Amino acid sequence: MAEEQQQAPQMGFNIEKIYVKDLSVEVPNAPAVFLEREAPQIDVQLGSQSNAVSPEVYENTIKVTVTAKVGDKTLFLVECVQAGIFRISGVPQEQLPLVLGIGCPNIVFPYLRETVSDVVIRAGFPPLLLNPFNFEAEFMRQQQAAAQGQAPGTTH
């Protein structure tokens, strides 16, 4: 009798949708801020997370808050949540956190970067390009913090 061969499950990764989940821009001190000549201080807070939507379907979101100030005066504040829906199958359970914590954010981030730049321009300011972000290093830092019993933070 011939032995049946078990096939490994076919691995699959599909981008179902990339979208802006939430977006806001504030220019609280307009129009006076448009007369400022001093370069603003830019503060960027960034975090990502993933959650299961259904079996094999996951949503990955990256939230960024960008604040530009001159002294104590806010020029603009942008908050954006860029999201992606991913269909992931056949990935071993122990590798799924890597895909969700590194692979998916690396796909979503360029869209977030473009959205933030666009909204800053539309608010009347020069383009703002977010610096590249190393999701792999952040994932490893979170894993180390979890292993040491610390609460992992994703904000930078």
C-alpha positions, -999 to 999 in steps of 0.1 A, spaced: 0 0 0 14 34 -10 19 58 18 0 91 15 23 121 15 12 150 35 17 183 17 27 213 37 0 240 36 5 265 8 17 298 22 -2 328 10 1 365 16 -22 390 -1 -28 427 3 -66 430 4 -68 468 10 -47 498 21 -67 527 34 -68 557 57 -87 547 88 -85 580 106 -71 614 97 -71 648 113 -52 680 109 -53 711 131 -37 745 125 -48 761 158 -29 794 154 -37 802 118 -33 826 102 -5 840 124 16 808 121 20 813 83 40 845 91 66 825 112 100 824 97 117 802 123 120 765 115 96 744 136 105 717 160 89 685 147 78 658 172 67 624 157 50 597 178 45 564 159 30 530 168 16 500 151 -6 471 159 -23 441 143 -55 423 150 -74 394 135 -104 403 115 -114 367 107 -94 335 102 -65 343 79 -74 380 76 -56 406 97 -57 444 99 -24 462 105 -26 498 116 1 524 120 -8 555 140 13 587 138 10 620 156 31 648 142 33 681 161 52 711 146 59 739 171 78 772 171 85 779 208 53 771 226 31 779 195 17 750 176 20 754 138 1 722 130 -9 688 145 -15 658 123 -29 625 135 -32 597 110 -41 560 112 -31 542 80 -43 506 78 -40 475 56 -60 444 54 -39 413 47 -49 377 40 -22 354 54 -24 316 52 -1 287 57 24 307 79 35 287 109 19 301 141 53 310 156 62 331 125 29 350 123 40 377 148 70 384 125 48 389 95 23 410 114 49 430 133 75 436 106 62 426 71 27 443 72 39 476 87 67 478 61 40 477 35 16 502 51 43 527 61 49 543 27 12 550 23 12 566 58 42 587 48 25 599 16 -8 607 35 10 628 61 30 647 35 -2 654 15 -22 667 44 7 689 56 9 705 21 -29 709 20 -27 726 54 -5 752 38 30 741 50 61 728 32 61 690 26 70 669 56 85 635 49 85 611 78 119 594 82 121 557 75 112 535 104 128 502 113 99 480 122 122 450 126 143 467 153 111 479 170 97 444 170 129 430 185 129 457 212 93 448 221 101 411 222 130 418 246 109 440 267 82 413 269 108 387 278 120 410 306 85 415 319 83 451 308 53 467 292 63 472 255 57 507 241 55 514 204 57 551 206 87 570 193 
